[in-house]
Amino acid sequence: MAPEKLYMVVPCYNEQEVLPETSKQLRAKYTALMEQGLISRESRIVFVNDGSSDKTWSIIQELHSTEPQFFSGIDLAHNSGHQNAVLAGLMTVKDICDMCITMDADLQDDINTIDEMVRKYYEGNQVVYGVRSARDTDTFFKKTTAEGFYKFMKVMGADVIYNHADFRLMSSRVLQELANFKEVNLFLRGMVPLIGFQNCKVYYERHERAAGESKYPLKKMLSFAINGITSFSTKPLKLITGLGLIMSAVSIIAFIWAFITKIVGFTEHGWSSTMCSIWLIGGLQLFCLGIIGEYIGKIYAEVKQRPRYIVAEFLSDVNEKEKK
């Protein structure tokens, strides 16, 4: 059987410090895979520039001009966010690849796992998930919150792979089906399992970032988690209903208690308990309104149907007839 074309989609946002080392290691890996006959020599590494403000796009252009047999590039018209950058790369290469791997540019994902991913693909798997075997490189806070997020997503009913981020292999067939998902609020970790097909997991140890700074500070991590929960579960809305019923029951009990104390003549009530009750109920109401507002905001974004990304330029040596 002839080796098939593997395209790698690598989203980049201000990655000028790490990109030279990333390209060097991926070039070496591709060379080894080609020599072993695991991938076609028409395979490419596609860097997606997500509106970087540094020299990231210049480096990508130079890589393509000097080694077009390895490197391609996509330049987005503006910063669209990590998930949209990944999707832009996937949708651009879906018609010219046989399989595609997505991986971040920071080299935290183990590129040696690519060999096993490709072999699992040849065994018939349409999706191969890269799953972290441990979180030894994380701080206690990040490890606790990350593992808590995956567990909470399961409780909320979302089908996510535990300890899996965006390091995965997908066949061109899966990419064609992914193109049918039109939502603006992207959460690929939840979308890909919905597609189905035969899949498996490969385990690896995540490394420290090779260079540069993390593009996911706490604020972005929280925003990403909220987006994932509200994009794939309506349980928070159902919890509001349950909370309303509980508060109604508590109110009835409080009314009965107040009526009894009135009958027996004990009518002096504490100011503290009254104020606490007002603040508690007010806080719960604002919290519930916030959850409802989050869902309404997502509906607002979806109905406008604005493009999720705009490709300004695609650097490729692929013939036009192959693109078709």
N, C-alpha and C positions, 0 to 999 in steps of 0.2 A: 504494500500500500504506500502510495506517495505521501510524503509529509505534507501537512496542511499549513495554511498561513495563520500565524499568530500575531495579532496586533496588541500592543500594550497601550493603555490610555493612562497617562500620568498627569493629573491636574496640578498646576503650579500657580502659586500666588506669592510673589516676592521671594523667589527661591534662588536668587543669584548665587548665594553662598554655597548651597549644596548641589546645585544642578551639574557642575562639572564632574563631581564625584559620582553622582547618580548615573549620568550618561556613561561614564567610564565603566562602572560595574555592570550596567545593563548591556552595554556593547559586548563585554566579555561573556556574559551569560548567553546572549543571543548567538555569539560565535560558537560557543560550546554546544548549544542545542542544535544548530545547523550542522555541525560536524558529526554529531551523533545521529543525524537524520530524523530528529524528533519534530522539527519545524521546517517549513519551506524557506528558501533563501529570499522569497518575496515578503517575508514577515517584516514588520516595522514597529518602531517605538514612537508613539505619538504623544508629544508634550502639549498640554492644553494651557495656554496662558490666560489666566482668569483676571484680566485687567490689572496686571502688576504695575507698580509705580517705579520699580527698579529696572535692572538690565536683563530681567528674565527673558523677555521676548527676543532681545538682541542675541542672547546666548543660544536660544532655540534656532534662530535664523542661521547663525554661524554653524551649528551642528548639522543642520540640514544641507547647507551649501557645501560643507566639506565631506560629509558622509551621508549622502541621500539614500544609500543602500541600507542604512540603519534607522535614520531619524526623519520623522515628519513633525509638523507642528500645526497647531490650531490657535489662532488669536481671536479671543472674544472681544467684542466691541466695547464692553465695559465689565466691571466686576459683577458676576452673577451669583457667586456663592459656590462653595465646594460641590454640593450635590448637582447643581446645574452644570458646572464645568465637567464633571464626570459624565453626565448625560449627553452633553454636547459632543464629547469625544466618542461615546458609544454610538450615537446616532449618525455621526459622520463616517464611521468605519464599518457600520453594520453590513453594508452591501459589498465590501471589498475584503472581508476577512472570513476565515472559517471558525476561528475562536478568538476571544478577546479577554485579556486580563486587565483589571483596574488595580492601581497601586498608587499610594501617595509618594511624593518626591523626596521625602525625608529619610528614606532607607531604613525606617523602623521595621517595615515588613521584610521578612527574610527572603531575598531573591532566590536563594537555593531551593525554596519550596516550589518555585515555578516548574522545575523538572517533574516533580510528583504530580502537580496539577495537570500538566500536559498528558502524562501517562494515564491519569484517571479519566481524562477526556477521551483518549483512544479506547478506553475500556467501555465507553458508552455513556458516560456521565455528561449531561448537558450543562450542569452547573457544578462547580467545585468551590466550596467555601473555605477560605483560609481562616482558621480559628486559633486564637491564642491558647497555648497550653498552660501558661502561667502569666501572672502580672507582677513579677518580681521587680521590674524596672519602674513601676508606678509608685507614686507616693501613697501613703496610707489613705489620704483623703480621696485621691483620684481612683484608687482601687475600690474603695468602699462605695463611692458614688456610682462608678461605672457598673459594678456588679449589681448594685441596687437597681440601676436603671433597667438592665436586662430582665431582672426578676419582676420588676413592676410592670414592664411591657407585657410579660407573660400573663400576669394577673389581669391586666386590662384587655386581654384577648388578642393581642397582636402576635402574629407568627414570626418571631425573630430568632435568629441563630445566636445562642449564648456565646458571648466573647468574640463575636465576628463583627468586623467593621466594614470596610469597602475593599478588602483584598480578596478578590474572587475571580474565577474564570467562568465565562459564559460562552455558549456556542452561538453561531450566527442565527440559528433558529430561535433561541431565547431572545436575542436582541430584536428580532423581527416582532416578537410578541410584546416585548417591552415597549416598542414604539406605539403600541395601541393604548398605553396608559397616558392619558392626557392631563392629569392633574398638575396644577402649578406648584402646590405644596409638596415638594419631593422628599421622600424618605426611602431611599433605595434599599436599605437594610430590611424594610418591611415589604417593599414592592416585589423584589426578586423572588422570595419564597412563594408569593401568590401565583406566580407564573406556573410553577409546578415542574414537570419533567424529572427524569432521573437525576439525582444529585448525590453528592457525598461531601465529606469534610477532610481536610488535611490540617494537621496541627503543627505549629511552629512557635518559636520563642521570639518575642518582639524585642528589637534592639533599642538602644538610646538613639535619639536624633543625631544624624551625622554632622549637621551644621545648621546654623540659623536658629530662629526662634519658633516656638509652636504657634500655629495659626488658630488654635482653639483655646483661648483663655476661658476662664470660668463663665463669663457672661455668654459667650457663644455656645459653650457646652450646655448651659441651662436652656438657651433658646432652641438648640437642636433637640434636646430631650422633650421639651414641650411640644415642638412641632411633630416629633415622632408619635407621641401619645395621642394628640388630637387629630392626627392624620389617619390613624388606624384604629381608633376606638371611640365609641360613643358612651362608654361606661361612666366617664365623669359626669355626663348629663343625667344618667340614670341615678348616680349617687346623689345628685342634687335633689331629685325626687324623693329618694329615701331619707335624706337629711330633713327635707320639708315635713315628711310624715312624722319623723322622730320629734322635731320641734313642736309640731301640732299636738302630739301626745303629751309632751312635757308641759305645754301651755294648758292643756285640759287639767292635768294633775295640779298645776300651780293655781288654777282657778278654783278647783275643789278645795285645795288647802286654804286659799284666801277666804272662801265662803265659810269654811268651818271655823276659822279663827275669828271671823266676824260674829258668828253665832255665839261662840263661847265668850266673846268680849275681849279677846286679845287682838287689838287692832294696831298696836304700835309696831311699825316695821323699820328696819334699819336702812339708812341711806346708802351704805356700801353695797348691800345686796341688790338694791334697785339699780344703782349705777352700773354694777357689774353685768346685770342682766341686759341693760340697754346696750352697753358696749359689745357684749357677746353676740347678741342678735344682729346688731348693726354690722359687726365684722363679718358674720356668716353671710349676711345678705350681699355685702360688697364682694366677698369671695365668690359666691355663686354667680353674681352678675359678671365677674371677671371671666369665669369659665365659659359662660354663655357667650360673652363678647369675643372670646378667642375663637369659638366655632363660627360666629357670625362673620368675623374678620376673614376666616378662611373661605367662607362662602362668597364673600365680596371679591376676594382675589381670584377665585375660580371663575365666576361668571363674567369677569372682564376679559378672560381668555387672552391676556397679553403673552407675547412670546417669552419662553423661559430663558432663552439666551439668544444672542445674535452673533453669528460667526463672521468676523471681519475678513479673515484670510485663512486658507488651508494650504499649507506647504506639503506637496506630495509629488512623487515621481511616478505615480500610478497612471497608466494610460487611461484616457477617457472611456474607451470601450470596456476596460476592466471595471470602472466605476459603475457602469450600467449593469 
